[in-house]
Each structure stands twice: as C-alpha cells, then as structure tokens.
Amino acid sequence: MADLIKELVSGVVDAALKEVLKKTGMRKTSTRRTRRKTTTRKKASGGLLGDIIEAALKPEKKPAKRPRKQVSRRRTAASRSRQRNR
C-alpha cells in the first residue's frame, strides 16, 4: 500500500514538474489575444497540481453502450382474444 501511494505521488510530482518546466521555457513575441469567455465552475480549482491529481484519481471512462434495437413481440393468444373482446 505504501509503495502504491509512493508511486502515485512520485508520478504526480514528475508530471507537475514537467508541466511547469515546459510552460516556463517558452517565450514568444506578444500577440494580440482575443478575450476568452468566462465559464462558471462548480467547484474551486486546485490549480495545475489539482488538475493533475484529479486526472490521476479519476477512473477511465468507458465508451457508452449503444441502445438495443426494439424487437417486436407477437401477442399471446390470450392477449389477442382479450383485445378482440373489448
């Protein structure tokens, strides 16, 4: 159990470090930016580390199953006679 936690933490730290180093290394000439639309988030963000930890802890999403085709069923003799008597 301790190894699993240690492995998870080291993986998260390595990923965060790579992300930070990757982002700090780039410097471009300033270009005009368009204004981004603000979206409301339902929970407080933990920043870069919070996103990485959240992604590590989330289970993988399985592709959604397709809905089954509807199969027509023949009425039983009893239900047919009941319908006839109405």
Steps between C-alpha positions, in 0.01 A plus 500: 500500500783736587672421169180579312465839671868574449473412132189714456656800672826472307308471173294807580806698604689401184206594279456834676870577474503422127192716449647796687835476323333465162288810557777722639745431217297660221521870429341645189449850374176635633204453271158648537273265691130469464296522817399161634149425612485440871336178607367430845650200670309309760797435727810691600798414285819373657708651221743300293576244771131458580424421136781246481393326821136500390594344166713235673223402741212495250409158362516457123178567316360207310336567165123517531309190395274543202130466574351165410266478206139458590376155412135459409335221696199304384202519734399184679174336406346606831588866456368495141168359611479757782556778249234354267242496783539869582 
